[in-house]
Amino acid sequence: MSKSRVSSDQSRLTFDIGGTFTDFVLEHGSSGERHFWKVLSTPKDLSVAVMEGVGHLLEQAALPPQDVNSILHATTIATNAILERKGAKTALVTTKGFRDIILIGRQKRYDTDDLRLVRPVPLVRRRDIFELDERMTYAGEVLRAPSPESITEVVSAIRAGGYEAVAISLLHAYANPTHEEMLAEALGKLDTPPSVSLSSGVSPKFREYERTSTTVANAYIQPIVTRYVTRLAETLGERNLQPTLMIMQSNGGLVSPNLACETPIKIVESGPAAGVLMCKAVGQQENIDNLLTFDMGGTTAKLGAIDNGEPATLPTFEVDQIRYTKGSGLPLNISAIEMLEIGAGGGSIAQLSLGTIVVGPASAGSEPGPVCYGRGGTLPTVTDANAVLGYLNPAYFNGGRMGLDVESAAASIDRVIGAPTGLSLAEAAWSIHRMATANMERALRIMSVERGRDPRHYTLVGFGGAGPLHAARLARQVGVPKVIIPFGAGLGSAIGLLQATPKVDHSITRLTQLAPGIGAVVRRTVQELGSWAHAAIARMGGCDANAATLKFGATARYVGQGHEVPVDLPEFGGDEEGFLAEFSVRFGRAYKALYGFEDQGRPLEIIDWSITASVPVPNRDKANAASLSRATRRSTPGKRSAYFPELGGYVDCAIYDRYSLGGEDEISGPAIIEEPESTIVLLPGDVARISAEGNLVIKIGLKELS
């Protein structure tokens, strides 16, 4: 994009750090004009890529650093620390007799037929778990208070072990946190106190395993996230960038750095959540309520859903799942936008296993990256295959800022895949591409069909650096009739940050039967949650707690059941009978939607009470046409040989520049549409056009080949 002076009216800078690329967007508030940039991530020091990208973007826009009003950030640092088991040395303190709760987990097997069941490696070892001699009842009554000697014994063991972080999860601490607070106070008196996470603060809910798992994960990543956020603020300050910094959470809301460091577990899935918000905005622009979201970057692919115009959300979340199976991962009691993440990105490595081609989850990342990057990579990746298949322009990758060495990529594919299997170069490259797409197809079927969504009634939004290249074929394989590629799709999560608002959420366990007399409990609980939310928002700085929108919820079940259903909590103005009737109706509706029936005569009980508080901001989302008008347009690139098995192999394929297309243009596949941050592949039978909002809308044609 050409240089142009941007005024300081509410300019916002966003960046999303991924495993391979770091994406940047600079938005001028009054006009909605957006400038894009994309650089390779620098995993050894993430700030290097951040400063490189910020510097280029400010120079491109001719904008002084002090004129940036706010910086919005999405990061994978919390997720990666857990997945790679590179968190802090962490100790866990439990009630005496419950030392193994985090190791045993739940008795239920996620796959009853697997005799070699694999479970995620716990974040703490048994030798790092200590017991405190205390006991609390489920109602919060003290049965046995910890003696000073027992507290001293635990503190001494933690000091001797040199732990950087401590998770404290005592029995029924959600009902009474006194004993956890006593131990935390003693740990705080050490010469070098560790960071401490209390279950009563991180996850004040019943079910010991889930509560302990959440608290341990929070403690495990807290030092990592704190150092990262501190270093980031310092680095931005060195460039005279000192505006309001906000960080994306898993729930799709923004939070201040201080709150992010206190409960870093809430920023797991930070980047993917921002991408779903971008898809929500696209759905609003195109008047489409039901969307499946497909975000494929350099390291992973993320699948999500938007139902009736709103992102699907979950009250709990699992990280590090085995084969994407529910119940196989580490449970986290955090509110999160519903997503499924798999190790299938442009940098996913292809290799042979027992004579079969396997793609991912191992990734070449940004260092060394795919072979075609010319940075020392030796193993073929999905990006290498796509380059050999002719889908990528070697001279225009990342807007021409990176060149691709297709010959080296071809040699690597032939050496690792082609020669051992007897496949030709084209067959080997296509097999890699097809296997990567098959991995994503399985995940998309889980997100759609297996979770009650008919893909024939949904539209797929493809974004991320590699998503637009695979989206059309993926849509064919699952039966989605239409695909949308948003303007700036290669930086989807960074754009999605512009849609986010400051938001906090909290939930507590308070078992209450739905019966006359509940009014006092409702009034007290709502007041308690409201006070917590106002205090949290006030601590963020720059946010008016009095302007916050409060939404209360609950999870409930029929008495005697073991699982709950989330329900929006009706307003309680003192009419207890009306509250009981309305809650029963809402619960019955939600229960029937899940299970197909309801038992109107059976008593109900509320388990968890929750609040979500968001601070509204002016809607400054401008049409993509504003960005299109400032884009650098290229002359039509012409044709290139690309591989389409529907047509028998390599064919001369028309190439288009995304920025040169207008609403009157209609493109039929096979075709390739290039933009600086991503590449779009249209298959034979597909028809694409540019909508009034600047999004590329693809009508899927032929069915997928068997």
C-alpha positions in Angstrom: 0.0 0.0 0.0 1.2 3.5 -0.7 2.3 5.9 2.0 -0.3 8.4 3.1 -0.6 10.7 6.0 -3.2 9.5 8.6 -4.5 12.0 11.2 -4.6 11.1 14.8 -8.3 10.8 15.2 -8.7 7.6 17.3 -6.1 5.6 15.4 -5.9 2.0 16.6 -3.1 -0.4 16.2 -3.7 -4.2 16.5 -1.3 -7.1 16.2 -1.8 -10.9 16.5 1.3 -13.0 17.2 1.0 -16.5 15.7 3.4 -19.4 15.5 4.6 -18.4 12.0 3.5 -14.9 11.3 2.7 -11.8 13.3 -0.1 -9.7 11.7 -0.6 -6.0 12.1 -3.5 -3.6 11.3 -3.6 0.2 11.7 -7.0 1.8 11.5 -7.8 5.5 11.2 -10.9 6.0 13.3 -12.8 8.7 11.3 -12.5 7.1 7.9 -12.0 3.4 8.7 -9.0 3.3 6.4 -6.8 0.3 7.3 -3.2 -0.4 6.6 -2.0 -4.0 6.8 1.4 -5.6 7.4 2.6 -9.2 8.0 6.1 -10.4 9.2 7.6 -13.7 10.3 7.3 -14.2 14.0 10.5 -14.3 16.1 9.9 -17.0 18.7 13.2 -16.4 20.6 12.2 -12.8 21.2 8.6 -12.0 20.1 9.3 -8.3 20.5 11.6 -8.3 17.5 8.8 -9.1 15.1 6.5 -6.7 16.9 8.9 -3.8 16.6 9.6 -4.6 13.0 6.0 -4.7 12.0 5.0 -1.6 14.1 7.8 0.4 12.5 6.9 -0.6 9.0 3.2 0.1 9.5 3.8 3.6 11.1 6.1 4.5 8.3 3.7 3.3 5.7 0.9 5.4 7.2 3.2 8.3 8.0 1.8 8.3 11.5 3.8 9.5 14.5 3.9 6.9 17.3 2.3 9.3 19.8 -0.8 9.6 17.6 -1.8 6.0 18.2 -4.6 6.0 20.7 -4.9 2.4 21.6 -3.1 -0.9 21.0 -5.1 -4.2 20.9 -3.2 -7.5 21.1 -3.9 -11.2 20.6 -1.3 -13.7 21.5 -0.7 -17.5 21.7 1.9 -17.3 24.4 -0.4 -18.8 27.0 -1.6 -21.6 24.8 1.9 -22.5 23.5 3.3 -22.6 27.1 0.7 -25.3 28.0 0.9 -27.3 24.7 4.7 -27.3 24.7 4.9 -27.8 28.5 7.2 -24.8 28.8 5.6 -23.1 31.7 7.1 -22.1 35.1 8.2 -24.7 37.7 5.0 -25.0 39.6 3.9 -26.6 42.9 0.4 -27.6 43.8 -1.0 -27.6 47.3 -4.1 -29.7 48.0 -6.0 -30.8 51.1 -4.4 -33.8 52.9 -5.7 -37.0 51.3 -6.3 -35.4 47.9 -2.8 -35.3 46.5 -3.5 -37.3 43.4 -6.6 -35.5 42.2 -4.9 -33.7 39.3 -3.2 -37.0 38.3 -6.3 -39.2 38.5 -8.7 -36.8 36.8 -12.1 -38.3 36.0 -12.8 -42.0 35.9 -14.7 -41.7 32.7 -12.6 -42.7 29.6 -13.0 -40.5 26.5 -12.7 -43.6 24.3 -13.9 -46.8 26.0 -12.6 -49.0 23.2 -9.0 -47.8 23.2 -6.9 -50.2 25.2 -3.8 -47.9 24.9 -5.6 -44.7 26.0 -3.3 -41.6 25.9 -3.9 -38.7 28.3 -2.3 -35.3 28.3 0.8 -35.0 30.5 -0.1 -33.2 33.7 1.4 -29.8 34.2 2.8 -30.8 37.6 4.6 -33.9 38.7 3.5 -35.9 41.8 6.8 -34.8 43.5 5.6 -31.2 43.1 2.3 -31.7 44.9 2.1 -31.0 48.6 -0.7 -31.6 51.2 -2.0 -29.2 53.8 -3.7 -30.7 56.8 -7.0 -28.9 56.8 -10.7 -29.6 56.0 -13.7 -27.5 55.0 -17.3 -28.6 54.4 -19.2 -28.1 51.2 -21.1 -25.3 53.0 -18.0 -23.5 54.0 -17.9 -24.6 57.6 -14.4 -25.2 59.1 -13.9 -28.8 60.2 -10.2 -28.6 60.7 -8.2 -25.4 60.5 -4.5 -25.7 59.3 -2.1 -25.4 62.2 0.8 -23.0 62.0 3.1 -25.9 62.0 1.5 -27.5 58.9 1.5 -24.2 57.0 5.2 -23.7 57.9 6.0 -27.3 56.7 4.4 -26.6 53.3 6.0 -23.2 52.9 9.4 -24.6 53.7 9.0 -27.4 51.2 8.1 -24.9 48.5 11.0 -22.6 49.3 13.4 -25.6 49.2 12.0 -26.7 45.9 12.7 -23.3 44.3 9.2 -23.1 42.7 8.4 -20.0 40.6 4.7 -20.5 40.9 2.3 -22.1 43.3 -1.3 -23.3 42.8 -3.4 -23.7 45.9 -6.6 -25.7 45.5 -8.1 -26.9 48.8 -11.3 -28.9 49.3 -14.4 -26.7 49.1 -12.4 -23.5 49.0 -15.1 -22.1 46.6 -17.4 -22.0 49.6 -14.9 -20.6 52.1 -11.4 -19.3 50.9 -10.0 -18.7 54.4 -7.5 -21.5 54.4 -6.2 -20.8 50.9 -5.7 -17.2 51.9 -3.8 -18.2 55.0 -1.3 -20.2 53.0 -1.0 -17.5 50.4 -0.2 -14.9 53.1 2.5 -17.2 54.5 4.1 -17.7 51.0 4.0 -14.0 50.4 6.4 -13.5 53.4 9.2 -15.5 51.7 12.3 -13.6 50.6 11.5 -14.4 47.0 7.8 -15.1 47.0 6.4 -17.2 44.1 3.4 -16.1 42.1 0.4 -17.7 43.8 -2.9 -18.7 42.2 -5.9 -19.5 44.5 -8.7 -21.7 43.3 -11.1 -19.5 45.2 -10.1 -16.6 43.0 -9.3 -18.3 39.7 -12.2 -20.7 39.6 -14.6 -20.6 42.7 -16.7 -23.5 41.5 -17.3 -27.1 42.7 -15.9 -30.2 41.1 -12.4 -30.5 42.5 -10.6 -31.9 39.4 -11.8 -29.1 37.0 -11.2 -26.4 39.6 -7.7 -27.7 40.4 -6.8 -28.2 36.7 -7.8 -24.6 36.0 -5.8 -23.2 39.0 -2.7 -25.3 38.1 -2.8 -24.1 34.5 -3.1 -20.5 35.6 -0.2 -20.8 38.0 1.9 -22.6 35.3 1.7 -19.8 32.8 1.4 -16.8 35.1 5.2 -16.0 35.3 5.6 -16.5 31.5 2.7 -14.2 30.7 3.7 -11.6 33.2 7.2 -11.4 31.9 5.9 -11.2 28.3 3.4 -8.5 29.0 6.0 -6.5 31.0 8.5 -6.8 28.2 5.9 -5.9 25.6 5.0 -2.7 27.4 8.6 -1.7 27.8 9.3 -2.4 24.1 6.4 -0.4 22.9 7.4 2.5 25.2 10.9 2.5 23.6 9.1 3.4 20.4 7.1 6.2 22.1 4.0 4.0 21.9 2.3 4.5 25.3 -1.4 4.3 24.5 -4.0 2.1 26.2 -2.9 -1.5 25.8 -5.6 -4.2 25.8 -5.3 -7.9 25.4 -7.8 -10.3 23.9 -9.4 -13.1 26.1 -10.8 -16.4 25.1 -14.4 -15.0 25.7 -13.9 -12.5 22.8 -13.5 -9.5 25.1 -10.5 -7.2 25.9 -8.9 -6.9 29.2 -6.1 -4.7 30.7 -2.6 -6.1 31.1 -2.8 -6.2 34.9 -5.9 -8.4 34.8 -4.5 -10.5 32.1 -1.4 -11.2 34.3 -3.6 -12.0 37.3 -5.7 -14.6 35.5 -3.7 -15.5 32.3 -5.6 -18.6 31.8 -8.4 -16.4 30.4 -6.2 -15.4 27.4 -5.7 -19.0 26.2 -7.1 -19.0 22.6 -6.7 -15.2 22.5 -5.9 -15.0 18.8 -8.5 -17.5 17.5 -11.2 -15.7 19.5 -10.5 -12.4 17.7 -10.8 -14.2 14.3 -14.3 -15.3 15.2 -15.3 -11.7 16.0 -14.1 -10.7 12.5 -16.4 -13.4 11.1 -19.3 -12.1 13.1 -18.8 -8.6 11.6 -18.6 -10.2 8.1 -21.9 -12.0 8.8 -23.5 -8.7 9.7 -22.2 -7.0 6.6 -23.5 -9.8 4.4 -26.8 -10.4 6.4 -25.9 -14.0 7.1 -26.6 -15.3 10.7 -25.1 -18.8 10.5 -21.4 -19.2 9.8 -18.7 -21.8 10.1 -15.3 -20.1 10.7 -12.1 -21.5 9.2 -8.8 -19.9 10.3 -5.7 -21.5 8.8 -2.4 -19.9 9.6 1.2 -21.1 9.4 1.0 -23.4 12.4 -2.6 -24.4 13.2 -6.1 -24.4 11.8 -9.0 -23.2 14.0 -12.7 -24.0 13.4 -15.5 -22.1 15.0 -19.2 -21.3 14.6 -21.6 -18.4 14.7 -25.2 -19.3 15.4 -28.0 -16.8 14.9 -25.5 -14.0 14.5 -23.6 -14.6 17.7 -20.4 -16.6 18.3 -21.0 -19.9 20.0 -19.6 -19.8 23.5 -18.9 -22.5 26.2 -18.7 -22.1 30.0 -15.8 -24.5 30.1 -12.9 -25.3 27.7 -10.4 -28.0 27.1 -6.8 -27.5 25.9 -4.5 -30.2 24.5 -7.2 -32.6 23.4 -6.3 -36.0 22.1 -7.7 -36.5 18.5 -10.1 -33.6 19.1 -12.1 -35.8 21.4 -14.3 -34.3 24.2 -13.0 -35.2 27.6 -9.5 -36.0 26.5 -7.8 -32.6 27.3 -7.0 -30.5 30.3 -10.3 -29.0 31.5 -10.4 -25.2 32.2 -13.2 -23.4 33.9 -13.1 -20.4 31.7 -15.7 -18.9 29.4 -14.5 -19.3 25.8 -15.7 -18.9 22.2 -16.4 -22.4 20.9 -13.5 -23.5 18.7 -11.6 -26.6 17.6 -7.9 -26.3 17.0 -5.7 -28.8 15.1 -2.1 -28.9 14.0 -2.8 -28.2 10.3 -1.2 -25.0 9.0 1.0 -23.9 6.1 4.0 -24.9 8.1 2.8 -28.4 9.1 5.4 -30.9 8.2 4.7 -33.9 5.9 6.4 -37.2 6.4 5.9 -40.9 6.1 4.7 -43.1 8.9 4.4 -46.9 8.2 4.2 -46.0 4.5 1.4 -43.5 5.0 1.7 -39.7 4.4 1.1 -37.9 7.7 0.8 -34.1 7.8 1.3 -32.3 11.2 0.9 -31.6 14.0 4.7 -30.8 14.0 5.3 -27.5 12.3 8.3 -25.8 10.8 7.0 -22.5 12.3 8.9 -19.4 11.3 12.3 -20.7 12.3 13.4 -22.4 10.0 10.0 -22.3 8.3 9.0 -24.2 5.1 11.7 -25.3 2.7 10.6 -22.7 0.2 11.3 -19.8 2.6 15.0 -20.5 2.2 15.7 -20.2 5.9 17.2 -23.6 6.5 14.1 -25.8 6.5 14.7 -29.3 5.1 11.3 -31.1 5.7 8.5 -30.5 3.3 5.4 -28.7 4.5 1.9 -27.8 3.2 3.2 -24.5 2.0 5.9 -26.3 0.0 3.3 -28.5 -1.6 1.1 -25.5 -2.4 4.0 -23.8 -4.1 4.8 -26.8 -6.2 1.2 -27.2 -7.2 1.3 -23.6 -8.6 -1.2 -22.1 -6.1 1.4 -19.6 -4.7 3.1 -16.9 -6.6 6.9 -17.2 -5.8 7.4 -13.5 -6.6 4.4 -12.2 -4.7 4.3 -14.1 -1.5 3.4 -11.9 1.5 3.0 -9.0 -1.0 6.4 -9.6 -2.6 8.2 -9.1 0.6 9.2 -12.8 0.6 10.4 -14.9 -2.3 9.7 -18.6 -2.5 12.3 -21.2 -3.6 10.0 -23.6 -5.4 12.9 -25.8 -6.7 14.1 -26.6 -3.2 10.6 -27.3 -2.1 10.1 -29.7 -5.0 13.4 -31.5 -4.2 12.4 -31.9 -0.5 8.9 -33.3 -1.4 10.5 -35.7 -3.9 13.1 -36.9 -1.4 10.8 -37.4 1.6 7.5 -38.4 0.0 7.9 -39.0 -3.7 10.9 -41.3 -4.0 10.0 -43.6 -1.1 6.4 -44.1 -2.3 7.0 -44.1 -6.0 4.7 -41.1 -6.5 5.5 -38.4 -9.1 6.3 -34.9 -7.8 2.8 -33.7 -8.6 1.2 -36.7 -7.0 3.3 -36.3 -3.9 2.6 -32.6 -3.6 -1.1 -33.2 -4.2 -1.2 -35.9 -1.6 0.2 -33.5 1.0 -2.3 -30.9 0.1 -5.2 -33.4 0.2 -4.1 -34.9 3.5 -3.9 -31.5 5.2 -7.4 -30.7 3.8 -8.7 -34.1 5.1 -7.4 -33.3 8.6 -9.3 -30.0 8.5 -12.4 -31.7 7.0 -12.6 -34.1 10.0 -12.4 -31.1 12.4 -15.0 -29.2 10.5 -17.4 -32.2 10.6 -17.0 -32.3 14.4 -17.7 -28.6 14.7 -20.7 -28.9 12.4 -22.4 -32.2 12.0 -21.4 -33.8 15.4 -22.5 -30.6 17.2 -25.9 -30.4 15.6 -25.1 -28.0 12.8 -26.2 -28.8 9.2 -23.3 -27.5 7.0 -25.7 -27.2 4.1 -27.4 -24.3 6.0 -24.2 -22.5 6.9 -21.7 -20.3 5.1 -17.9 -20.9 5.5 -15.7 -17.9 6.2 -12.1 -18.6 5.3 -9.3 -16.5 6.6 -5.7 -16.6 7.9 -2.7 -16.7 5.6 -3.5 -20.2 4.3 -7.3 -20.5 4.9 -8.5 -18.9 1.6 -6.3 -21.3 -0.3 -8.0 -24.4 1.2 -11.5 -23.0 1.9 -13.3 -23.9 -1.3 -12.1 -27.5 -1.4 -12.9 -27.9 2.3 -16.4 -26.5 1.7 -17.1 -29.0 -1.1 -16.0 -31.9 1.1 -18.5 -31.1 3.9 -21.3 -29.8 1.7 -21.2 -26.0 2.5 -22.8 -24.2 -0.4 -21.0 -20.8 0.0 -17.7 -19.4 1.1 -16.8 -15.9 2.0 -13.2 -14.6 2.0 -13.2 -11.2 3.8 -11.1 -8.3 2.7 -7.8 -8.6 4.5 -8.5 -12.3 5.2 -4.8 -13.0 5.8 -4.9 -10.9 8.9 -8.3 -12.0 10.2 -7.5 -12.1 13.9 -5.8 -8.7 13.8 -8.9 -7.2 12.1 -11.2 -9.0 14.5 -9.5 -7.2 17.4 -11.1 -4.0 16.1 -14.5 -5.5 16.8 -13.8 -6.4 20.5 -14.9 -4.5 23.5 -13.6 -4.6 27.1 -15.2 -7.5 28.9 -14.9 -9.4 32.1 -16.7 -12.5 33.3 -16.9 -14.5 36.6 -18.9 -17.5 37.9 -19.4 -19.0 41.3 -21.0 -22.2 42.7 -24.0 -21.7 44.9 -26.3 -24.8 44.9 -29.8 -23.5 45.2 -33.1 -25.4 44.7 -35.6 -23.5 42.5 -38.4 -23.2 45.1 -40.2 -20.5 47.1 -37.8 -18.6 49.2 -35.1 -18.3 46.5 -35.6 -14.5 46.3 -33.1 -13.7 49.0 -30.4 -15.9 47.4 -31.0 -14.4 43.9 -30.8 -10.9 45.3 -27.6 -11.5 47.3 -25.8 -13.4 44.5 -26.6 -10.9 41.8 -25.4 -8.1 44.1 -22.2 -10.0 44.8 -21.5 -10.7 41.1 -22.3 -7.2 40.2 -19.9 -5.8 42.8 -17.1 -8.1 41.5 -17.7 -7.0 37.9 -17.7 -3.2 38.7 -14.5 -3.6 40.7 -12.8 -5.5 37.9 -13.8 -3.0 35.2 -12.7 -0.1 37.4 -9.3 -1.7 37.7 -8.8 -1.8 34.0 -8.4 2.0 33.7 -10.0 4.1 31.0 -13.3 2.1 31.4 -16.4 3.5 33.0 -17.8 0.8 35.2 -21.1 2.6 35.5 -21.6 2.3 31.7 -21.0 -1.5 31.7 -23.7 -3.8 30.4 -24.3 -6.6 32.8 -25.6 -10.0 31.7 -26.3 -12.7 34.4 -26.5 -16.4 33.7 -26.8 -19.7 35.5 -26.3 -23.4 35.0 -29.1 -25.6 36.2 -30.3 -29.2 36.1 -33.1 -31.4 37.2 -32.5 -32.5 40.8 -30.5 -35.7 40.8 -28.7 -35.2 37.5 -24.9 -34.8 37.1 -24.6 -32.2 34.4 -26.0 -28.8 33.9 -27.5 -26.6 31.2 -26.6 -22.9 30.8 -29.6 -20.5 31.1 -29.8 -16.7 30.9 -30.9 -15.5 34.3 -34.2 -13.6 34.3 -34.3 -10.1 35.9 -35.3 -10.2 39.5 -37.3 -7.2 40.6 -38.8 -8.7 43.7 -41.4 -10.9 42.0 -40.3 -14.3 43.2 -43.2 -16.2 41.7 -42.6 -14.6 38.3 -38.8 -15.3 38.5 -39.5 -19.0 39.2 -41.9 -19.3 36.3 -39.7 -17.5 33.8 -36.6 -19.5 34.8 -38.4 -22.8 34.5 -39.6 -21.8 31.0 -36.1 -20.8 29.9 -34.5 -24.0 31.4 -37.1 -26.2 29.7 -36.5 -24.5 26.3 -32.7 -25.0 26.6 -33.0 -28.6 27.9 -35.3 -29.6 25.1 -33.0 -28.0 22.5 -30.2 -30.3 23.7 -32.1 -33.5 24.5 -35.4 -33.3 22.7 -37.7 -33.3 25.7 -38.3 -31.7 29.1 -39.8 -33.0 32.4 -42.0 -30.2 33.6 -42.9 -31.8 36.8 -39.4 -32.4 38.1 -37.8 -30.0 40.5 -34.8 -27.9 39.4 -31.7 -26.7 41.1 -29.2 -23.9 40.1 -25.5 -24.9 40.4 -23.4 -22.0 39.1 -24.2 -18.3 38.8 -22.3 -16.1 36.4 -21.9 -12.6 35.1 -20.5 -11.1 32.0 -19.9 -7.3 32.0 -18.9 -5.5 28.8 -18.1 -1.8 28.3 -19.7 -0.5 25.1 -17.5 1.5 22.7 -18.6 3.6 19.7 -19.2 1.4 16.6 -16.5 2.6 14.3 -16.5 -0.3 11.9 -16.4 1.1 8.4 -17.1 -0.7 5.1 -14.2 -2.5 3.6 -14.6 -0.2 0.6 -12.7 2.4 2.6 -9.7 0.2 2.7 -10.1 -0.9 -0.9 -9.9 2.7 -2.1 -6.4 3.1 -0.7 -5.1 -0.3 -1.7 -2.3 -0.6 -4.2 -3.7 -2.2 -7.4 -1.7 -4.3 -9.7 -2.3 -5.0 -13.4 -3.9 -8.4 -13.9 -1.0 -10.9 -13.4 -2.1 -13.2 -16.3 -1.9 -17.0 -16.1 0.1 -19.6 -14.3 0.2 -23.4 -14.4 -1.6 -24.9 -11.4 -2.7 -28.4 -10.4 -6.4 -29.3 -10.5 -7.1 -33.0 -10.5 -10.7 -32.3 -11.6 -9.1 -31.3 -15.0 -6.5 -34.0 -15.1 -3.5 -32.2 -13.6 -1.7 -29.0 -14.4 -3.6 -26.4 -16.4 -3.1 -22.8 -17.4 -5.0 -21.0 -14.7 -6.2 -17.4 -14.8 -4.6 -15.2 -12.0 -6.4 -12.1 -10.6 -5.4 -9.3 -8.3 -8.0 -9.0 -5.5 -7.6 -5.2 -5.3 -8.4 -4.8 -9.0 -11.7 -6.6 -8.8 -15.0 -4.7 -8.5 -18.6 -5.6 -7.8 -19.3 -6.0 -11.5 -16.7 -8.7 -11.9 -17.6 -12.4 -11.9 -14.9 -15.0 -11.9 -15.3 -18.7 -12.7 -12.9 -21.4 -11.6 -10.4 -22.6 -12.0 -8.8 -19.4 -11.0 -6.4 -18.0 -8.5 -7.0 -14.6 -6.8 -3.9 -13.0 -5.1 -3.7 -10.4 -2.4 -0.6 -9.4 -0.4 -1.5 -11.4 2.7 -3.2 -14.5 1.3 -4.1 -16.5 -1.9 -7.6 -17.6 -2.9 -8.1 -20.8 -5.0 -11.3 -21.2 -7.0 -12.0 -24.8 -8.1 -13.6 -25.7 -11.4 -17.3 -24.9 -11.1 -16.9 -22.3 -8.5 -18.1 -18.7 -9.2 -16.9 -15.7 -7.2 -17.8 -12.0 -7.0 -17.0 -9.0 -4.8 -19.9 -8.0 -2.6 -20.8 -4.3 -1.9 -18.8 -4.6 1.4 -15.6 -5.7 -0.4 -15.8 -9.4 0.6 -15.2 -12.1 -1.9 -18.3 -14.4 -2.1 -17.8 -17.9 -3.6 -20.6 -20.0 -4.8 -19.4 -23.6 -4.6 -20.0 -25.6 -7.7 -19.1 -29.3 -8.4 -19.1 -31.9 -5.7 -15.8 -33.1 -4.5 -14.1 -35.9 -6.3 -14.3 -39.3 -4.6 
